Amino acid sequence: MEAINSRFPKAKRKGNGSEQWRAALFLSPSWLLLLLFFFVPAVLTFYFAFTNMALTGAAAANTQFVGFQNFTNMFQDATFRTSVGNTIVFLIFSAVVGQQVMGFLIAFLMNGRNRVFRSVVGSIVISGWVAPEVVCAFVWFAFLNDTGTANAFIQGIGFEPIAWLYTFPMVSVIVANVWHGTAFSMMVFQAALGDVPKEVEEAAMIDGASAWQRLIRITIPMISGSVVTNMVLVTLQTLGSFTLIYALTGGGPGNATETLPIYMYHQAFVNYQLGYGTAISLVLLLIGIVASLLYMKLLKVKL
């Protein structure tokens, strides 16, 4: 075969080129779709962030390039700074701490249990994840309402009712989002824990390692890749969380739960300042990129 190829090098190159063109022809519809629905919107979004584009008024009829004016106004806006702080708090306690820790704990406690137990617990946790965010918002609104289940319980044990959504609004949306999204982390950690060799844990047990030592020094280091990967995915999902917060509190009371997606919505579709709202989306994108790079650097170190 090598002798034949050496005798007909031109024919071989021609065949490879033909296969490449055929492959490119078959892939061209997907490339076209990516161009139309991904690259073009991304370029337009970047451009609109530097314009005064609006839905109404003179700017709607005559959009102009304004440079960094949107970003200058943004960083001078106290509401924007509040929304950045709310976003960071919501991200840390909802994604990095809440969903990661709860997902790992549930997966760890389910690891090695019988099939019926895992099926029942897994189904209960996943039921909150598969429900739409607006449904989860109404579930938690009913639970935390003045006459809801939470106040009925604390009144039953002799305490005064609490206006949860007004007194502890950020805590309320964080708990609701953790309840909604923990199932994803649970499934990631279930798969990771299932790949940990039992022989390693048994050898550590024979050497006298306690359960806590086996967890810290064996289990967690061996699934560190899954931990960081899950952190990246959960972070990106949490940064874009809009429906749950908007349906539950609308960003209030005041600006107490107004994260960047809520602030962007108010500026773009309530105040009709599309250019300004698009500029806010770039800041949100930048936060996601920075967080992802930090996680990927951590992943590289762990691996």
C-alpha positions as CSV (number, residue, x, y, z in Angstrom):
1,M,0.0,0.0,0.0
2,E,2.8,2.4,0.8
3,A,4.4,1.6,-2.6
4,I,1.2,2.4,-4.4
5,N,0.8,5.7,-2.5
6,S,4.4,6.6,-3.3
7,R,3.8,6.0,-6.9
8,F,0.6,8.1,-7.0
9,P,1.2,11.1,-4.6
10,K,-0.8,13.5,-6.7
11,A,-3.9,11.3,-6.7
12,K,-3.6,10.9,-3.0
13,R,-3.5,14.7,-2.4
14,K,-6.4,15.1,-4.8
15,G,-8.5,12.6,-2.9
16,N,-7.7,14.3,0.5
17,G,-8.7,17.7,-0.9
18,S,-11.9,16.4,-2.3
19,E,-12.8,14.9,1.0
20,Q,-12.1,18.2,2.8
21,W,-14.3,20.1,0.4
22,R,-17.1,17.5,0.8
23,A,-16.8,17.8,4.6
24,A,-16.8,21.6,4.4
25,L,-20.0,21.4,2.2
26,F,-21.8,19.2,4.7
27,L,-20.7,21.5,7.6
28,S,-21.7,24.8,5.7
29,P,-25.3,24.8,7.0
30,S,-24.1,24.7,10.6
31,W,-21.5,27.3,9.9
32,L,-24.2,29.5,8.4
33,L,-26.4,29.1,11.4
34,L,-23.5,29.9,13.8
35,L,-22.7,33.0,11.7
36,L,-26.3,34.3,11.7
37,F,-27.3,33.5,15.2
38,F,-24.1,33.7,17.2
39,F,-21.3,35.7,15.6
40,V,-23.4,38.4,14.0
41,P,-25.4,39.1,17.2
42,A,-22.2,39.1,19.2
43,V,-20.6,41.7,17.0
44,L,-23.8,43.8,16.9
45,T,-24.1,43.6,20.7
46,F,-20.5,44.8,21.1
47,Y,-21.2,47.7,18.7
48,F,-24.5,48.7,20.2
49,A,-22.8,49.0,23.6
50,F,-21.0,52.1,22.2
51,T,-24.1,53.8,20.8
52,N,-27.1,55.7,22.2
53,M,-29.5,53.2,20.7
54,A,-33.0,53.5,22.2
55,L,-36.5,52.2,21.6
56,T,-38.2,55.6,21.6
57,G,-37.2,59.3,21.0
58,A,-34.6,60.9,18.8
59,A,-32.0,58.2,19.5
60,A,-34.3,55.5,18.1
61,A,-34.5,57.3,14.7
62,N,-30.9,58.5,14.7
63,T,-28.6,56.1,16.6
64,Q,-25.1,57.6,17.0
65,F,-21.8,56.3,18.2
66,V,-21.0,57.7,21.6
67,G,-17.8,55.9,22.5
68,F,-17.4,55.1,26.2
69,Q,-20.1,57.4,27.3
70,N,-22.4,54.5,28.4
71,F,-19.6,53.0,30.5
72,T,-18.8,56.4,32.0
73,N,-22.5,56.9,33.0
74,M,-22.6,53.3,34.3
75,F,-19.8,53.6,36.7
76,Q,-21.1,56.9,38.0
77,D,-24.5,55.4,38.7
78,A,-25.0,54.3,42.3
79,T,-27.7,51.8,41.3
80,F,-25.2,50.1,39.0
81,R,-22.6,49.8,41.8
82,T,-25.4,48.4,44.1
83,S,-26.4,45.8,41.4
84,V,-22.7,44.7,41.0
85,G,-22.5,44.1,44.8
86,N,-25.8,42.3,44.8
87,T,-24.6,40.1,41.9
88,I,-21.4,39.2,43.7
89,V,-23.2,38.3,46.9
90,F,-25.8,36.3,45.0
91,L,-23.1,34.5,43.0
92,I,-21.0,33.6,46.0
93,F,-23.7,32.4,48.3
94,S,-26.0,30.9,45.7
95,A,-23.6,29.2,43.3
96,V,-20.1,28.9,44.8
97,V,-21.2,28.1,48.3
98,G,-24.9,27.1,48.2
99,Q,-25.3,24.8,45.2
100,Q,-21.8,23.4,45.4
101,V,-21.9,22.5,49.1
102,M,-25.5,21.3,49.1
103,G,-25.0,19.3,45.9
104,F,-21.8,17.6,47.2
105,L,-23.4,16.9,50.6
106,I,-26.4,15.2,49.0
107,A,-24.3,13.3,46.6
108,F,-21.9,12.2,49.3
109,L,-24.7,11.0,51.7
110,M,-26.3,9.1,48.8
111,N,-23.1,7.5,47.7
112,G,-23.1,3.8,48.5
113,R,-26.8,3.8,49.6
114,N,-29.3,1.3,48.2
115,R,-30.9,2.0,44.9
116,V,-34.4,2.8,46.3
117,F,-33.0,5.4,48.7
118,R,-31.0,7.1,45.9
119,S,-34.0,7.1,43.6
120,V,-36.4,8.7,46.1
121,V,-34.0,11.3,47.2
122,G,-32.7,12.0,43.7
123,S,-36.3,12.4,42.4
124,I,-37.2,14.9,45.1
125,V,-34.1,17.0,44.5
126,I,-34.4,16.9,40.7
127,S,-38.1,17.9,40.9
128,G,-37.0,21.4,41.9
129,W,-34.5,21.6,39.1
130,V,-36.8,20.6,36.2
131,A,-39.5,23.0,37.2
132,P,-39.4,26.4,35.3
133,E,-37.9,29.3,37.3
134,V,-41.2,31.2,37.3
135,V,-42.9,28.1,38.9
136,C,-40.1,28.0,41.5
137,A,-40.6,31.7,42.2
138,F,-44.3,31.2,42.9
139,V,-43.6,28.2,45.1
140,W,-41.2,30.2,47.2
141,F,-43.5,33.2,47.2
142,A,-46.3,31.0,48.6
143,F,-43.9,29.6,51.2
144,L,-42.4,33.0,52.3
145,N,-45.6,35.0,52.0
146,D,-47.0,36.8,55.1
147,T,-49.6,34.0,55.4
148,G,-47.4,31.3,53.9
149,T,-46.1,28.0,55.2
150,A,-43.0,29.5,56.8
151,N,-44.9,32.0,58.9
152,A,-47.6,29.4,59.8
153,F,-44.8,27.2,61.1
154,I,-43.1,29.8,63.2
155,Q,-46.4,31.0,64.6
156,G,-47.2,27.5,65.5
157,I,-44.1,27.4,67.8
158,G,-44.9,30.8,69.4
159,F,-43.0,33.3,67.3
160,E,-44.2,36.4,65.5
161,P,-44.6,36.2,61.6
162,I,-41.8,37.6,59.5
163,A,-42.1,39.5,56.2
164,W,-39.4,37.4,54.6
165,L,-39.4,39.0,51.2
166,Y,-39.1,42.5,52.7
167,T,-36.9,41.8,55.8
168,F,-34.5,39.3,54.2
169,P,-35.0,39.7,50.4
170,M,-31.5,38.6,49.4
171,V,-31.5,35.6,51.7
172,S,-34.9,34.6,50.2
173,V,-33.8,34.7,46.6
174,I,-30.5,32.9,47.4
175,V,-32.3,30.1,49.2
176,A,-34.8,29.8,46.4
177,N,-32.1,29.6,43.7
178,V,-30.1,27.0,45.8
179,W,-33.2,24.9,46.0
180,H,-33.8,25.2,42.3
181,G,-30.3,24.6,41.1
182,T,-28.7,22.1,43.5
183,A,-29.8,19.0,41.6
184,F,-27.3,19.8,38.8
185,S,-24.4,19.9,41.2
186,M,-25.7,16.7,42.9
187,M,-25.7,14.8,39.6
188,V,-22.2,16.0,38.7
189,F,-20.8,14.9,42.1
190,Q,-22.7,11.6,42.0
191,A,-20.9,10.8,38.8
192,A,-17.5,11.9,40.1
193,L,-17.9,10.0,43.4
194,G,-18.8,6.9,41.5
195,D,-15.4,7.0,39.7
196,V,-13.4,7.2,43.0
197,P,-11.7,3.7,43.3
198,K,-13.0,1.9,46.3
199,E,-9.6,0.2,46.8
200,V,-8.0,3.5,47.6
201,E,-10.5,4.3,50.3
202,E,-10.3,0.8,51.7
203,A,-6.5,1.0,51.9
204,A,-6.7,4.3,53.7
205,M,-9.2,2.8,56.1
206,I,-6.8,-0.1,56.8
207,D,-4.1,2.4,57.5
208,G,-6.2,4.0,60.2
209,A,-7.5,7.1,58.3
210,S,-10.8,8.5,59.7
211,A,-13.8,9.3,57.6
212,W,-13.0,13.0,57.7
213,Q,-9.4,12.3,56.6
214,R,-10.5,10.1,53.8
215,L,-12.9,12.8,52.6
216,I,-10.4,15.7,52.8
217,R,-7.2,13.9,51.6
218,I,-8.6,11.3,49.2
219,T,-12.1,11.9,47.9
220,I,-12.1,15.7,47.3
221,P,-8.6,15.8,45.7
222,M,-9.6,12.9,43.3
223,I,-12.8,14.8,42.2
224,S,-11.2,18.2,42.1
225,G,-11.6,18.4,38.3
226,S,-15.4,17.9,38.6
227,V,-15.6,20.4,41.5
228,V,-14.0,23.2,39.4
229,T,-15.9,22.3,36.2
230,N,-19.2,22.3,38.1
231,M,-18.3,25.6,39.6
232,V,-17.7,27.2,36.2
233,L,-21.1,25.9,34.9
234,V,-23.0,26.9,38.0
235,T,-21.4,30.3,38.0
236,L,-22.3,31.1,34.4
237,Q,-25.9,29.9,35.0
238,T,-26.2,32.0,38.2
239,L,-24.9,35.1,36.6
240,G,-27.6,35.0,34.0
241,S,-30.4,34.2,36.5
242,F,-33.3,36.6,35.9
243,T,-36.7,35.0,35.9
244,L,-36.5,33.6,39.5
245,I,-35.4,36.9,41.0
246,Y,-37.7,39.1,38.9
247,A,-40.8,36.9,39.6
248,L,-40.1,36.7,43.3
249,T,-39.0,40.2,44.2
250,G,-38.8,42.3,41.0
251,G,-35.4,43.4,42.2
252,G,-36.8,45.0,45.3
253,P,-37.6,46.1,47.9
254,G,-35.9,49.1,46.6
255,N,-32.7,47.8,45.0
256,A,-32.1,45.1,47.6
257,T,-32.1,42.2,45.1
258,E,-31.4,44.1,41.9
259,T,-28.7,42.1,40.2
260,L,-27.0,43.0,36.9
261,P,-29.6,41.1,34.8
262,I,-32.4,42.9,36.5
263,Y,-30.7,46.3,36.2
264,M,-30.0,45.6,32.5
265,Y,-33.6,44.7,31.9
266,H,-34.8,47.9,33.6
267,Q,-32.5,50.1,31.6
268,A,-33.1,48.4,28.2
269,F,-36.8,47.6,28.3
270,V,-38.3,49.9,31.0
271,N,-36.2,53.0,30.3
272,Y,-35.8,52.0,26.6
273,Q,-32.1,52.7,26.6
274,L,-30.9,49.7,24.5
275,G,-27.3,51.0,24.1
276,Y,-26.9,51.5,27.8
277,G,-28.5,48.1,28.6
278,T,-26.2,46.4,26.1
279,A,-23.2,48.0,27.7
280,I,-24.3,46.5,31.1
281,S,-24.5,43.1,29.4
282,L,-20.8,43.4,28.4
283,V,-19.9,44.1,32.0
284,L,-21.9,41.0,33.0
285,L,-20.0,39.1,30.3
286,L,-16.7,40.3,31.6
287,I,-17.5,39.1,35.1
288,G,-18.3,35.7,33.7
289,I,-15.1,35.6,31.7
290,V,-13.0,36.6,34.7
291,A,-14.6,34.1,37.0
292,S,-14.3,31.3,34.4
293,L,-10.6,32.1,33.8
294,L,-10.0,31.9,37.6
295,Y,-11.7,28.6,37.8
296,M,-9.9,27.3,34.7
297,K,-6.6,28.3,36.2
298,L,-7.6,26.5,39.4
299,L,-8.5,23.5,37.3
300,K,-5.1,23.5,35.6
301,V,-3.4,23.6,38.9
302,K,-5.5,20.7,40.3
303,L,-4.9,18.5,37.3
